[in-house]
């Protein structure tokens, strides 16, 4: 059996505070194979985004990271220096951040940022070829006026437009692993389907691994191959995406039961009843 593209075991992330360390990720173990789409779901604060940032070495200075294993394509990420991370980010691992307003450079035009991402993969790309490729990438994420967006600053774009620019930029480098943090949250339904088709094509054509972080359980069940359910920094359950709606863990059942349904309207949605045993990764 081939080794997974991403292999994490016993990942711990804590943040130093005046009152002592606060654990954000506690003993997370997961793996993503080439060509696999793995959904990571859970409430806000469950550790999904911190896990993704840990893989890319993007944790703030006050973070403390420990792991039994943190490997990408057989390489131990814990041993990388600054030069090693620069060689990896954007080229081999990319991350679509949740809020483009805070992730795109506010003083650079969109086109310049896209060209920078393209040249990470192809340093010898000419200015003309880079511009043409950047415009193609913008058109590929269903932006109707790519030339206008190319010349715009991030603050001149809507949230959905900024999200599409971020996706175009991260996919432009042709990464082996893409960590997508709520990549469709600011998009309308039609554009969301188009972006999912774009990501699916990248997974199928290049064998790219995809970590798809989301709150949308129905979307993850339809789009992903496997689902990892997180709570309070721990993985409570891992199951095939097709079987998500038949999940047995009470936390996952609680998340599913809280979803509104058109075929079964209810006056009041149920509130999740939490079990203290879940904090230890138990409570089934």
Backbone as CSV, one residue per row, in Angstrom:
resi,resn,N_x,N_y,N_z,CA_x,CA_y,CA_z,C_x,C_y,C_z
1,UNK,0.838,-1.197,0.000,0.000,0.000,0.000,0.877,1.253,0.000
2,UNK,0.548,2.231,-0.862,1.333,3.451,-0.942,1.181,4.289,0.321
3,UNK,2.264,4.981,0.690,2.223,5.866,1.853,1.319,7.055,1.537
4,UNK,0.585,7.571,2.536,-0.286,8.727,2.285,0.516,9.968,1.938
5,UNK,-0.107,10.868,1.213,0.530,12.141,0.879,0.772,12.964,2.145
6,UNK,-0.262,13.062,2.981,-0.156,13.749,4.270,-0.402,12.731,5.367
7,UNK,0.501,12.687,6.330,0.413,11.685,7.396,0.667,12.378,8.737
8,UNK,-0.399,12.509,9.533,-0.317,13.206,10.818,-0.692,12.232,11.931
9,UNK,0.092,12.227,12.997,-0.225,11.399,14.162,0.085,12.181,15.431
10,UNK,-0.883,12.214,16.346,-0.680,12.831,17.654,-0.342,14.306,17.606
11,UNK,-0.971,15.052,16.701,-0.685,16.487,16.586,-1.281,17.256,17.762
12,UNK,-0.443,18.046,18.413,-0.863,18.892,19.540,-0.454,20.331,19.249
13,UNK,-1.403,21.259,19.389,-1.098,22.678,19.243,-1.710,23.420,20.425
14,UNK,-0.876,24.181,21.135,-1.348,24.995,22.259,-0.830,26.414,22.078
15,UNK,-1.554,27.375,22.632,-1.168,28.776,22.546,-0.822,29.295,23.939
16,UNK,0.336,29.935,24.038,0.750,30.524,25.311,-0.101,31.759,25.605
17,UNK,-0.620,31.841,26.827,-1.392,32.993,27.270,-0.916,33.383,28.671
18,UNK,-1.280,34.573,29.146,-0.885,34.970,30.510,-1.385,33.996,31.577
19,UNK,-2.427,33.247,31.273,-2.972,32.282,32.242,-2.477,30.857,32.001
20,UNK,-1.508,30.718,31.119,-0.983,29.398,30.822,-1.379,28.943,29.432
21,UNK,-0.864,27.800,28.976,-1.161,27.311,27.622,-2.616,26.892,27.460
22,UNK,-3.172,27.206,26.304,-4.540,26.807,25.946,-4.450,25.868,24.751
23,UNK,-4.963,24.656,24.910,-4.888,23.649,23.845,-5.939,23.937,22.774
24,UNK,-5.500,23.985,21.516,-6.414,24.177,20.387,-6.577,22.909,19.566
25,UNK,-5.510,22.103,19.485,-5.544,20.819,18.786,-4.947,19.788,19.732
26,UNK,-5.661,18.675,19.907,-5.242,17.708,20.935,-5.244,16.292,20.361
27,UNK,-4.056,15.842,20.002,-3.887,14.451,19.574,-4.529,14.092,18.257
28,UNK,-4.538,15.019,17.306,-5.183,14.751,16.019,-4.343,13.794,15.180
29,UNK,-4.978,12.791,14.646,-4.366,11.834,13.729,-5.235,11.746,12.475
30,UNK,-4.637,11.992,11.321,-5.368,11.857,10.063,-4.375,11.673,8.924
31,UNK,-4.858,11.155,7.813,-4.032,10.942,6.634,-4.856,11.277,5.395
32,UNK,-4.166,11.792,4.378,-4.812,12.111,3.101,-3.963,11.495,1.995
33,UNK,-4.599,10.711,1.146,-3.894,10.079,0.033,-3.915,10.995,-1.186
34,UNK,-3.058,10.705,-2.140,-3.094,11.441,-3.406,-4.433,11.170,-4.101
35,UNK,-5.037,12.227,-4.615,-6.311,12.087,-5.299,-7.503,11.897,-4.389
36,UNK,-7.322,12.155,-3.091,-8.412,11.959,-2.129,-8.927,13.303,-1.630
37,UNK,-10.230,13.387,-1.438,-10.883,14.582,-0.901,-11.385,14.259,0.509
38,UNK,-10.765,14.871,1.500,-11.116,14.605,2.893,-11.762,15.852,3.484
39,UNK,-13.004,15.720,3.909,-13.705,16.821,4.557,-13.392,16.846,6.045
40,UNK,-13.163,18.038,6.589,-12.929,18.215,8.019,-14.030,19.133,8.536
41,UNK,-14.877,18.611,9.417,-16.038,19.358,9.876,-16.033,19.459,11.398
42,UNK,-16.855,20.380,11.890,-16.969,20.615,13.322,-17.345,22.066,13.551
43,UNK,-17.712,22.384,14.765,-18.099,23.752,15.099,-16.904,24.702,15.012
44,UNK,-17.181,25.998,15.004,-16.114,26.991,15.107,-15.359,26.770,16.410
45,UNK,-14.030,26.783,16.340,-13.223,26.555,17.530,-12.873,25.107,17.772
46,UNK,-13.243,24.226,16.835,-12.959,22.803,17.036,-11.541,22.412,16.642
47,UNK,-10.786,23.333,16.035,-9.393,23.060,15.697,-9.141,22.772,14.234
48,UNK,-10.151,22.951,13.374,-10.004,22.626,11.957,-8.947,23.506,11.279
49,UNK,-9.116,24.818,11.396,-8.204,25.739,10.725,-6.803,25.690,11.328
50,UNK,-6.710,25.525,12.638,-5.393,25.447,13.284,-4.640,24.213,12.791
51,UNK,-5.346,23.111,12.598,-4.730,21.916,12.046,-4.173,22.196,10.653
52,UNK,-4.964,22.868,9.820,-4.506,23.209,8.476,-3.292,24.123,8.490
53,UNK,-3.304,25.118,9.355,-2.170,26.047,9.447,-0.924,25.344,9.985
54,UNK,-1.110,24.375,10.862,0.037,23.628,11.389,0.743,22.862,10.281
55,UNK,-0.027,22.329,9.335,0.562,21.588,8.220,1.440,22.494,7.363
56,UNK,1.066,23.771,7.254,1.817,24.714,6.426,2.818,25.538,7.230
57,UNK,2.949,25.271,8.528,3.885,26.038,9.331,3.505,27.501,9.460
58,UNK,2.219,27.780,9.524,1.733,29.164,9.573,1.155,29.535,10.933
59,UNK,1.574,28.839,11.962,1.097,29.163,13.306,1.825,30.392,13.837
60,UNK,1.169,31.198,14.670,1.832,32.382,15.236,2.930,32.002,16.221
61,UNK,3.722,33.003,16.591,4.908,32.747,17.424,4.545,32.167,18.784
62,UNK,3.372,32.498,19.311,3.002,32.014,20.652,2.469,30.585,20.645
63,UNK,2.421,29.956,19.465,1.922,28.584,19.368,3.024,27.585,19.710
64,UNK,2.629,26.524,20.372,3.528,25.419,20.694,3.018,24.172,19.979
65,UNK,3.852,23.577,19.143,3.452,22.421,18.343,4.263,21.199,18.729
66,UNK,3.560,20.085,18.894,4.190,18.788,19.084,3.428,17.763,18.247
67,UNK,4.149,16.761,17.764,3.491,15.706,16.986,4.353,14.452,17.001
68,UNK,3.702,13.315,17.060,4.422,12.059,16.896,4.898,11.914,15.453
69,UNK,4.072,12.413,14.521,4.420,12.337,13.100,3.716,13.469,12.376
70,UNK,4.456,14.176,11.534,3.902,15.259,10.717,4.652,15.235,9.386
71,UNK,4.197,14.362,8.494,4.917,14.086,7.255,4.094,14.502,6.045
72,UNK,4.797,15.046,5.065,4.199,15.340,3.758,5.076,14.708,2.691
73,UNK,4.498,13.791,1.913,5.229,13.073,0.864,6.523,12.481,1.402
74,UNK,6.435,11.938,2.611,7.592,11.300,3.227,8.562,12.241,3.900
75,UNK,8.327,13.552,3.814,9.220,14.545,4.412,8.689,14.964,5.780
76,UNK,9.577,15.014,6.773,9.198,15.406,8.128,9.113,16.926,8.204
77,UNK,7.894,17.450,8.320,7.691,18.899,8.330,8.255,19.551,9.587
78,UNK,8.459,18.767,10.634,8.976,19.325,11.885,10.436,19.747,11.770
79,UNK,11.126,19.279,10.745,12.560,19.568,10.610,12.841,20.726,9.656
80,UNK,11.804,21.306,9.045,12.030,22.334,8.036,12.494,23.649,8.649
81,UNK,13.442,24.313,7.964,13.828,25.672,8.331,13.065,26.641,7.426
82,UNK,13.376,27.935,7.524,12.643,28.938,6.749,12.761,28.687,5.248
83,UNK,13.944,28.318,4.774,14.138,28.055,3.354,13.340,26.827,2.915
84,UNK,13.279,25.817,3.771,12.508,24.617,3.455,11.029,24.914,3.321
85,UNK,10.499,25.763,4.220,9.089,26.130,4.136,8.805,26.937,2.872
86,UNK,9.718,27.838,2.495,9.512,28.638,1.281,9.469,27.753,0.037
87,UNK,10.266,26.695,0.038,10.272,25.781,-1.102,8.997,24.953,-1.184
88,UNK,8.315,24.802,-0.055,7.132,23.941,0.021,5.836,24.708,-0.201
89,UNK,5.714,25.855,0.458,4.456,26.615,0.398,4.199,27.157,-1.002
90,UNK,2.965,27.000,-1.442,2.579,27.511,-2.747,2.933,26.569,-3.873
91,UNK,4.126,25.987,-3.822,4.537,25.066,-4.879,3.936,23.679,-4.687
92,UNK,4.100,23.120,-3.479,3.673,21.741,-3.243,2.467,21.662,-2.299
93,UNK,2.367,22.591,-1.371,1.200,22.675,-0.482,0.664,24.096,-0.546
94,UNK,-0.631,24.238,-0.719,-1.257,25.561,-0.752,-2.484,25.549,0.149
95,UNK,-2.883,26.740,0.583,-4.039,26.843,1.468,-4.920,28.008,1.048
96,UNK,-6.179,27.723,0.825,-7.179,28.762,0.574,-7.676,29.233,1.935
97,UNK,-7.328,30.462,2.294,-7.707,30.984,3.601,-9.193,31.312,3.648
98,UNK,-9.726,31.351,4.856,-11.168,31.498,5.043,-11.665,32.882,4.649
99,UNK,-10.914,33.923,4.939,-11.378,35.282,4.681,-10.366,35.998,3.801
100,UNK,-10.655,36.189,2.510,-9.679,36.799,1.606,-9.322,38.233,1.977
101,UNK,-10.198,38.925,2.705,-9.896,40.315,3.078,-8.626,40.404,3.915
102,UNK,-8.357,39.369,4.697,-7.197,39.368,5.571,-6.050,38.521,5.029
103,UNK,-6.247,37.864,3.895,-5.225,36.976,3.350,-4.548,37.547,2.107
104,UNK,-5.297,38.295,1.309,-4.693,38.942,0.149,-3.944,40.192,0.603
105,UNK,-2.850,40.502,-0.096,-2.044,41.683,0.239,-2.822,42.936,-0.144
106,UNK,-3.160,43.813,0.816,-4.021,44.957,0.499,-3.355,46.027,-0.352
107,UNK,-2.016,46.036,-0.460,-1.323,47.102,-1.206,-0.804,46.596,-2.559
108,UNK,-1.160,45.376,-2.941,-0.785,44.842,-4.253,-2.040,44.566,-5.072
109,UNK,-1.970,44.897,-6.347,-3.093,44.575,-7.220,-3.245,43.056,-7.350
110,UNK,-4.456,42.632,-7.624,-4.747,41.204,-7.723,-3.841,40.528,-8.746
111,UNK,-3.651,41.171,-9.907,-2.837,40.582,-10.955,-1.412,40.329,-10.513
112,UNK,-0.831,41.279,-9.790,0.546,41.116,-9.317,0.659,39.947,-8.357
113,UNK,-0.357,39.749,-7.529,-0.330,38.633,-6.580,-0.483,37.295,-7.298
114,UNK,-1.314,37.267,-8.325,-1.481,36.035,-9.101,-0.195,35.681,-9.841
115,UNK,0.445,36.677,-10.426,1.687,36.439,-11.161,2.773,35.956,-10.213
116,UNK,2.798,36.498,-9.012,3.772,36.048,-8.010,3.570,34.558,-7.708
117,UNK,2.304,34.135,-7.575,2.017,32.723,-7.315,2.414,31.847,-8.491
118,UNK,2.174,32.332,-9.715,2.536,31.563,-10.903,4.040,31.404,-11.022
119,UNK,4.778,32.440,-10.682,6.232,32.399,-10.812,6.889,31.586,-9.705
120,UNK,6.156,31.302,-8.651,6.673,30.366,-7.646,6.868,28.993,-8.280
121,UNK,5.967,28.653,-9.205,6.033,27.350,-9.881,6.926,27.405,-11.112
122,UNK,6.838,28.522,-11.856,7.636,28.675,-13.074,8.386,29.999,-13.017
123,UNK,9.574,30.007,-12.391,10.328,31.260,-12.216,10.678,31.955,-13.523
124,UNK,10.849,31.206,-14.618,11.261,31.808,-15.880,10.124,32.324,-16.733
125,UNK,8.922,32.364,-16.205,7.752,32.797,-16.971,7.899,34.270,-17.357
126,UNK,7.699,34.581,-18.638,7.803,35.971,-19.092,6.627,36.789,-18.582
127,UNK,6.775,38.115,-18.627,5.716,39.008,-18.134,4.428,38.814,-18.935
128,UNK,4.565,38.695,-20.256,3.376,38.529,-21.102,2.689,37.193,-20.837
129,UNK,3.494,36.125,-20.774,2.922,34.797,-20.529,2.287,34.722,-19.145
130,UNK,2.922,35.369,-18.152,2.382,35.366,-16.795,1.042,36.092,-16.748
131,UNK,0.937,37.222,-17.453,-0.322,37.978,-17.475,-1.426,37.145,-18.135
132,UNK,-1.110,36.528,-19.268,-2.114,35.719,-19.969,-2.569,34.546,-19.114
133,UNK,-1.616,33.916,-18.435,-1.966,32.778,-17.582,-2.813,33.231,-16.392
134,UNK,-2.474,34.389,-15.812,-3.241,34.912,-14.683,-4.678,35.219,-15.096
135,UNK,-4.849,35.812,-16.275,-6.198,36.108,-16.769,-6.985,34.820,-17.004
136,UNK,-6.305,33.779,-17.506,-6.967,32.491,-17.694,-7.409,31.896,-16.366
137,UNK,-6.560,32.054,-15.336,-6.916,31.530,-14.016,-8.135,32.246,-13.463
138,UNK,-8.206,33.558,-13.656,-9.359,34.321,-13.167,-10.624,33.912,-13.915
139,UNK,-10.511,33.736,-15.223,-11.671,33.285,-15.999,-12.077,31.879,-15.574
140,UNK,-11.090,31.066,-15.169,-11.364,29.693,-14.765,-12.177,29.573,-13.495
141,UNK,-12.171,30.621,-12.657,-12.993,30.616,-11.443,-14.263,31.451,-11.653
142,UNK,-14.655,31.586,-12.914,-15.930,32.196,-13.323,-16.018,33.684,-12.969
143,UNK,-14.889,34.384,-13.133,-14.890,35.844,-13.004,-15.165,36.419,-14.387
144,UNK,-16.233,37.210,-14.508,-16.698,37.661,-15.824,-15.789,38.696,-16.464
145,UNK,-15.176,39.567,-15.670,-14.293,40.603,-16.207,-12.889,40.419,-15.646
146,UNK,-12.174,39.405,-16.113,-10.867,39.111,-15.530,-9.870,40.259,-15.635
147,UNK,-9.924,41.038,-16.735,-8.974,42.146,-16.881,-9.212,43.214,-15.819
148,UNK,-10.490,43.491,-15.511,-10.794,44.487,-14.481,-10.355,44.007,-13.109
149,UNK,-10.637,42.749,-12.807,-10.251,42.199,-11.509,-8.725,42.119,-11.404
150,UNK,-8.052,41.770,-12.496,-6.591,41.704,-12.539,-5.981,43.036,-12.092
151,UNK,-6.603,44.149,-12.504,-6.065,45.483,-12.197,-6.589,46.057,-10.884
152,UNK,-7.430,45.315,-10.174,-8.052,45.833,-8.954,-7.216,45.525,-7.721
153,UNK,-7.489,46.292,-6.651,-6.941,45.984,-5.331,-7.971,45.124,-4.583
154,UNK,-7.535,44.325,-3.620,-8.468,43.444,-2.911,-9.670,44.154,-2.299
155,UNK,-9.474,45.392,-1.800,-10.603,46.069,-1.150,-11.681,46.483,-2.137
156,UNK,-11.374,46.431,-3.422,-12.352,46.798,-4.440,-13.232,45.617,-4.858
157,UNK,-12.976,44.457,-4.284,-13.717,43.253,-4.644,-14.715,42.881,-3.558
158,UNK,-15.788,42.215,-3.960,-16.735,41.662,-2.993,-16.111,40.453,-2.310
159,UNK,-16.754,39.985,-1.243,-16.236,38.822,-0.536,-16.171,37.596,-1.426
160,UNK,-17.230,37.369,-2.217,-17.244,36.218,-3.108,-16.197,36.313,-4.198
161,UNK,-15.986,37.515,-4.721,-14.975,37.720,-5.747,-13.579,37.487,-5.171
162,UNK,-13.346,38.005,-3.960,-12.062,37.793,-3.306,-11.802,36.320,-3.038
163,UNK,-12.861,35.589,-2.696,-12.716,34.153,-2.457,-12.302,33.434,-3.740
164,UNK,-12.879,33.836,-4.861,-12.530,33.211,-6.137,-11.095,33.539,-6.544
165,UNK,-10.663,34.775,-6.264,-9.278,35.155,-6.548,-8.316,34.302,-5.727
166,UNK,-8.648,34.099,-4.460,-7.800,33.292,-3.582,-7.699,31.848,-4.103
167,UNK,-8.816,31.294,-4.551,-8.806,29.934,-5.090,-7.955,29.874,-6.356
168,UNK,-8.127,30.862,-7.245,-7.332,30.904,-8.481,-5.846,30.968,-8.161
169,UNK,-5.484,31.765,-7.173,-4.085,31.947,-6.802,-3.482,30.664,-6.250
170,UNK,-4.225,29.971,-5.389,-3.684,28.765,-4.761,-3.612,27.591,-5.733
171,UNK,-4.589,27.501,-6.634,-4.571,26.404,-7.610,-3.537,26.671,-8.700
172,UNK,-3.185,27.959,-8.903,-2.264,28.337,-9.976,-0.914,27.652,-9.844
173,UNK,-0.455,27.432,-8.618,0.847,26.817,-8.412,0.876,25.323,-8.659
174,UNK,-0.276,24.711,-8.921,-0.333,23.267,-9.145,0.126,22.460,-7.956
175,UNK,-0.408,22.732,-6.751,0.078,22.037,-5.555,-0.287,20.563,-5.542
176,UNK,0.479,19.785,-4.786,0.163,18.375,-4.585,-0.908,18.204,-3.510
177,UNK,-0.948,19.166,-2.567,-1.951,19.144,-1.498,-2.548,20.530,-1.374
178,UNK,-3.876,20.609,-1.391,-4.568,21.878,-1.201,-5.412,21.787,0.066
179,UNK,-5.195,22.730,0.966,-6.008,22.847,2.181,-6.983,23.990,1.936
180,UNK,-8.248,23.683,1.808,-9.266,24.676,1.462,-10.125,24.947,2.693
181,UNK,-9.967,26.132,3.285,-10.675,26.495,4.507,-11.917,27.300,4.158
182,UNK,-13.067,26.655,4.210,-14.346,27.276,3.844,-14.245,27.969,2.477
183,UNK,-13.815,27.253,1.431,-13.565,27.917,0.150,-14.813,28.414,-0.568
184,UNK,-15.989,27.925,-0.200,-17.208,28.306,-0.917,-18.191,29.075,-0.038
185,UNK,-17.745,29.495,1.146,-18.684,30.100,2.103,-19.260,31.428,1.616
186,UNK,-18.507,32.173,0.800,-18.968,33.488,0.349,-19.533,33.454,-1.067
187,UNK,-19.802,32.270,-1.589,-20.234,32.134,-2.975,-21.703,31.753,-3.056
188,UNK,-22.365,32.210,-4.128,-23.747,31.786,-4.330,-23.747,30.348,-4.855
189,UNK,-24.917,29.754,-4.913,-25.017,28.316,-5.188,-24.443,27.964,-6.550
190,UNK,-24.722,28.771,-7.571,-24.251,28.456,-8.919,-22.735,28.496,-8.999
191,UNK,-22.143,29.559,-8.488,-20.685,29.690,-8.524,-20.043,28.620,-7.636
192,UNK,-20.683,28.281,-6.520,-20.156,27.236,-5.636,-19.996,25.920,-6.389
193,UNK,-20.999,25.552,-7.164,-20.923,24.310,-7.933,-19.803,24.366,-8.968
194,UNK,-19.599,25.533,-9.556,-18.534,25.686,-10.539,-17.160,25.561,-9.893
195,UNK,-17.000,26.147,-8.707,-15.719,26.075,-7.998,-15.443,24.644,-7.539
196,UNK,-16.476,23.962,-7.064,-16.300,22.563,-6.660,-15.888,21.708,-7.856
197,UNK,-16.451,22.005,-9.016,-16.069,21.273,-10.227,-14.606,21.540,-10.572
198,UNK,-14.162,22.776,-10.362,-12.765,23.131,-10.613,-11.826,22.373,-9.674
199,UNK,-12.174,22.335,-8.393,-11.356,21.603,-7.426,-11.367,20.112,-7.727
200,UNK,-12.520,19.595,-8.088,-12.637,18.176,-8.401,-11.780,17.819,-9.616
201,UNK,-11.743,18.720,-10.595,-10.927,18.477,-11.786,-9.443,18.455,-11.431
202,UNK,-9.023,19.339,-10.520,-7.616,19.370,-10.098,-7.248,18.091,-9.355
203,UNK,-8.170,17.597,-8.536,-7.922,16.340,-7.818,-7.813,15.178,-8.803
204,UNK,-8.719,15.148,-9.783,-8.736,14.041,-10.727,-7.589,14.079,-11.721
205,UNK,-7.272,15.279,-12.238,-6.266,15.383,-13.294,-4.844,15.254,-12.758
206,UNK,-4.583,15.837,-11.586,-3.206,15.870,-11.077,-2.991,14.942,-9.891
207,UNK,-4.048,14.294,-9.423,-3.890,13.471,-8.231,-3.641,14.300,-6.995
208,UNK,-4.128,15.531,-6.996,-3.947,16.430,-5.853,-4.746,15.935,-4.656
209,UNK,-4.164,15.967,-3.469,-4.902,15.693,-2.252,-5.619,16.957,-1.799
210,UNK,-6.813,16.803,-1.250,-7.612,17.964,-0.848,-8.123,17.785,0.575
211,UNK,-7.776,18.749,1.439,-8.364,18.833,2.779,-9.407,19.933,2.723
212,UNK,-10.678,19.567,2.822,-11.793,20.490,2.607,-12.437,20.800,3.958
213,UNK,-12.104,21.960,4.517,-12.614,22.371,5.822,-13.941,23.100,5.620
214,UNK,-14.980,22.677,6.338,-16.293,23.261,6.091,-17.212,23.071,7.290
215,UNK,-18.243,23.943,7.346,-19.341,23.754,8.285,-20.549,23.105,7.610
216,UNK,-20.502,23.010,6.297,-21.646,22.534,5.523,-21.591,21.014,5.410
217,UNK,-22.296,20.322,6.269,-22.242,18.858,6.300,-22.824,18.239,5.038
218,UNK,-23.887,18.832,4.499,-24.479,18.284,3.281,-23.516,18.402,2.103
219,UNK,-22.830,19.524,2.020,-21.863,19.730,0.943,-20.718,18.724,1.046
220,UNK,-20.193,18.541,2.252,-19.086,17.609,2.464,-19.516,16.179,2.141
221,UNK,-20.726,15.819,2.542,-21.223,14.464,2.272,-21.311,14.186,0.772
222,UNK,-21.666,15.214,-0.013,-21.804,15.037,-1.457,-20.476,15.106,-2.202
223,UNK,-19.527,15.917,-1.695,-18.322,16.236,-2.467,-17.097,15.410,-2.080
224,UNK,-16.980,15.059,-0.807,-15.745,14.436,-0.320,-15.803,12.918,-0.356
225,UNK,-14.633,12.307,-0.146,-14.531,10.853,-0.070,-14.644,10.358,1.370
226,UNK,-13.988,11.065,2.285,-14.052,10.742,3.713,-14.302,12.009,4.502
227,UNK,-14.802,11.830,5.724,-15.081,12.972,6.598,-14.428,12.739,7.955
228,UNK,-13.742,13.770,8.440,-13.154,13.770,9.780,-13.955,14.758,10.618
229,UNK,-14.522,14.297,11.725,-15.352,15.131,12.593,-14.527,15.538,13.811
230,UNK,-14.385,16.860,14.025,-13.575,17.371,15.134,-14.437,18.077,16.169
231,UNK,-14.008,17.954,17.414,-14.678,18.633,18.527,-13.630,18.984,19.575
232,UNK,-13.569,20.249,19.968,-12.655,20.713,21.022,-11.217,20.261,20.774
233,UNK,-10.789,20.330,19.507,-9.420,19.996,19.171,-9.133,18.539,18.949
234,UNK,-10.137,17.673,19.063,-9.935,16.233,18.902,-10.723,15.704,17.705
235,UNK,-10.258,14.600,17.168,-11.021,13.869,16.152,-11.926,12.886,16.874
236,UNK,-13.233,13.065,16.715,-14.193,12.171,17.355,-14.575,11.000,16.463
237,UNK,-14.550,11.246,15.144,-15.059,10.213,14.238,-14.501,10.441,12.839
238,UNK,-14.139,9.357,12.167,-13.747,9.388,10.762,-14.567,8.334,10.032
239,UNK,-15.213,8.751,8.945,-16.119,7.822,8.264,-16.230,8.183,6.790
240,UNK,-16.683,7.252,5.949,-16.892,7.574,4.533,-17.925,8.685,4.391
241,UNK,-17.678,9.597,3.457,-18.599,10.725,3.284,-20.004,10.248,2.928
242,UNK,-20.091,9.178,2.151,-21.410,8.665,1.767,-22.205,8.172,2.966
243,UNK,-21.525,7.857,4.057,-22.207,7.384,5.254,-22.331,8.429,6.341
244,UNK,-22.069,9.698,6.001,-22.098,10.746,7.034,-23.461,10.856,7.693
245,UNK,-24.529,10.774,6.932,-25.868,10.938,7.504,-26.302,9.717,8.313
246,UNK,-25.505,8.662,8.270,-25.769,7.489,9.114,-24.763,7.408,10.261
247,UNK,-24.083,8.517,10.555,-23.080,8.531,11.626,-23.722,8.169,12.955
248,UNK,-22.934,7.540,13.843,-23.464,7.073,15.122,-22.988,7.880,16.320
249,UNK,-21.866,8.609,16.168,-21.394,9.361,17.331,-22.430,10.436,17.690
250,UNK,-22.754,10.598,18.965,-23.807,11.556,19.341,-23.495,12.995,18.954
251,UNK,-22.195,13.363,18.888,-21.858,14.729,18.468,-22.196,14.931,16.989
252,UNK,-21.782,13.981,16.161,-22.086,14.078,14.734,-23.594,14.037,14.513
253,UNK,-24.294,13.169,15.255,-25.746,13.113,15.153,-26.366,14.444,15.557
254,UNK,-25.803,15.089,16.599,-26.314,16.377,17.031,-26.140,17.447,15.981
255,UNK,-24.988,17.459,15.297,-24.772,18.422,14.216,-25.762,18.200,13.080
256,UNK,-25.975,16.947,12.731,-26.908,16.628,11.644,-28.342,16.979,12.012
257,UNK,-28.734,16.709,13.249,-30.103,16.982,13.684,-30.400,18.481,13.746
258,UNK,-29.335,19.287,13.912,-29.527,20.737,14.007,-29.698,21.403,12.646
259,UNK,-29.525,20.632,11.554,-29.674,21.199,10.215,-31.152,21.384,9.888
260,UNK,-31.535,22.553,9.380,-32.930,22.720,8.932,-33.185,21.898,7.678
261,UNK,-34.398,21.370,7.546,-34.760,20.561,6.389,-36.085,21.040,5.821
262,UNK,-36.129,21.185,4.483,-37.347,21.645,3.834,-38.427,20.567,3.845
263,UNK,-37.985,19.295,3.839,-38.982,18.228,3.792,-39.524,17.883,5.169
264,UNK,-38.927,18.436,6.210,-39.381,18.145,7.568,-39.270,19.409,8.427
265,UNK,-40.089,20.425,8.152,-39.957,21.702,8.883,-40.249,21.545,10.373
266,UNK,-39.468,22.284,11.175,-39.656,22.255,12.626,-39.685,23.685,13.142
267,UNK,-40.504,23.909,14.143,-40.605,25.256,14.705,-39.318,25.652,15.419
268,UNK,-38.686,24.688,16.090,-37.462,24.953,16.840,-36.438,23.873,16.536
269,UNK,-35.226,24.287,16.150,-34.165,23.314,15.895,-33.589,22.842,17.225
270,UNK,-33.230,21.569,17.343,-32.689,21.056,18.607,-31.326,21.665,18.924
271,UNK,-31.039,21.777,20.212,-29.749,22.276,20.687,-28.875,21.083,21.032
272,UNK,-27.622,21.148,20.648,-26.699,20.048,20.881,-26.459,19.858,22.379
273,UNK,-26.705,18.663,22.875,-26.415,18.319,24.274,-25.007,17.752,24.343
274,UNK,-24.115,18.433,25.053,-22.698,18.059,25.063,-22.391,17.117,26.218
275,UNK,-21.531,16.170,25.942,-21.075,15.198,26.919,-19.627,15.515,27.295
276,UNK,-19.311,15.728,28.571,-17.918,16.016,28.964,-16.934,14.947,28.503
277,UNK,-17.402,13.723,28.284,-16.511,12.651,27.821,-15.972,12.917,26.414
278,UNK,-16.665,13.770,25.636,-16.172,14.089,24.289,-14.828,14.800,24.352
279,UNK,-14.550,15.519,25.423,-13.280,16.230,25.552,-12.114,15.259,25.603
280,UNK,-12.379,14.015,25.933,-11.349,12.978,25.946,-11.411,12.103,24.707
281,UNK,-12.209,12.568,23.709,-12.346,11.789,22.485,-13.215,10.567,22.649
282,UNK,-14.081,10.573,23.649,-14.927,9.410,23.920,-16.378,9.853,23.919
283,UNK,-17.223,9.071,24.524,-18.627,9.453,24.668,-19.515,8.895,23.598
284,UNK,-19.130,7.820,22.981,-19.973,7.213,21.949,-21.240,6.617,22.565
